[in-house]
């Protein structure tokens, strides 16, 4: 989840006609907080074809991240994390793919939390799924405790799950340094 302007953005695997896609829904932060204080819920809207007018529960969202080539089995999956990068002024999200027996974790950047730029390969390992990656602050980001934003140097905690033995997990921490182009 990201805070984009005055909205929460939540990213998810959308299932519907044409298969699965990686979609986004939003609601105003103030509305969500006010509803939570009343022990109620608020209305969310999915992004579809340039508009935020699809019902959050029953509507159909557009794909906001590219799908992977699923020739080897598993399509793109959004069991991942999102954060704002203060150094480059972009929202970031990770996405993993498993194709042709190889797991890959990608980083995508966005100016608006909807239109994501091309992918950057972060990790690649044969026979490994890579769900549940998490952004971690760098050494100089000690003021950021919720990991919702990071600076120019940060870490990604990557969970490798064996595709052959799903109960076998290993954790890897990768340092990422970004620069403004």
Buried (B, 14 or more C-beta within 10 A) or exposed (E): BBBBEEBBBBBBEBEEEEEBBBBBBBBBBEBBEEBEEEEEEBEBBBBBEEEBEBEBEEBBBBBBBBBBEBEBEBBBBBBBBBBBBEBBEBBBBBBBBBBEEBBBBBBBBBEEBBEBEEBBEBBEBEBBBBBBBBBBBBEEBEEBEEBBBBBBBBBBBBBBBBBEEEEEBEEBEBEBEBEEE
